[in-house]
Amino acid sequence: MSVIKPTHPGEILTEEFLKPMGTTPYRLAKDIGVPVNRITAIIKEARGISPSTALLLCEECKRQSNLT
């Protein structure tokens, strides 16, 4: 039986949010008020997403969806 490797949040952030929104890690970091290196570390799968960052990302995604 093969084991499926879990998807890192950084991959989901990139593929499901940044690319469809047409934004950059820099712009996302500035929009949610976190250091750019936090977003890039998540994207590079060097760190996970803390609950506080998850909340900020959720709020930004809701805001972006209301703009379209």
C-alpha positions as CSV (number, residue, x, y, z in Angstrom):
1,M,0.0,0.0,0.0
2,S,1.5,3.3,-1.0
3,V,1.4,6.3,1.3
4,I,0.2,9.6,-0.1
5,K,2.4,12.5,1.0
6,P,0.4,15.4,2.4
7,T,0.4,18.6,0.5
8,H,2.3,21.4,2.1
9,P,0.4,24.6,2.7
10,G,2.9,26.5,0.7
11,E,2.0,24.6,-2.5
12,I,-1.7,25.2,-1.8
13,L,-1.0,28.9,-1.2
14,T,0.8,29.1,-4.5
15,E,-1.4,27.0,-6.7
16,E,-4.8,27.8,-5.3
17,F,-4.4,31.5,-4.3
18,L,-1.4,33.4,-5.6
19,K,-1.6,32.2,-9.2
20,P,-5.4,32.5,-9.6
21,M,-5.3,35.9,-7.9
22,G,-2.5,37.1,-10.1
23,T,-0.5,38.4,-7.2
24,T,3.0,38.0,-5.9
25,P,4.3,36.9,-2.5
26,Y,5.5,40.5,-1.9
27,R,2.1,42.0,-2.6
28,L,0.3,39.4,-0.5
29,A,2.6,40.0,2.4
30,K,2.1,43.8,2.2
31,D,-1.6,43.4,1.9
32,I,-1.9,41.3,5.0
33,G,0.8,43.1,7.0
34,V,3.3,40.3,7.5
35,P,7.0,40.2,6.6
36,V,7.7,39.1,3.0
37,N,10.1,36.4,4.3
38,R,7.2,34.8,6.1
39,I,5.2,34.3,2.9
40,T,8.3,33.2,0.9
41,A,9.3,30.7,3.6
42,I,5.8,29.2,3.5
43,I,5.9,29.0,-0.3
44,K,9.4,27.3,-0.2
45,E,7.9,24.9,2.3
46,A,10.4,26.0,4.9
47,R,7.7,26.7,7.5
48,G,4.1,26.0,8.1
49,I,1.3,28.5,8.5
50,S,0.6,29.7,12.0
51,P,-3.0,30.2,13.1
52,S,-2.6,34.0,13.1
53,T,-1.2,34.0,9.5
54,A,-3.9,31.5,8.4
55,L,-6.5,34.0,9.7
56,L,-4.9,36.9,7.8
57,L,-4.8,34.8,4.6
58,C,-8.4,33.8,5.0
59,E,-9.5,37.4,5.4
60,E,-7.5,38.5,2.4
61,C,-8.9,35.7,0.2
62,K,-12.4,36.8,1.2
63,R,-11.6,40.4,0.4
64,Q,-10.2,39.4,-3.0
65,S,-13.2,37.3,-3.8
66,N,-15.5,40.3,-3.1
67,L,-13.5,42.4,-5.6
68,T,-14.2,40.1,-8.5
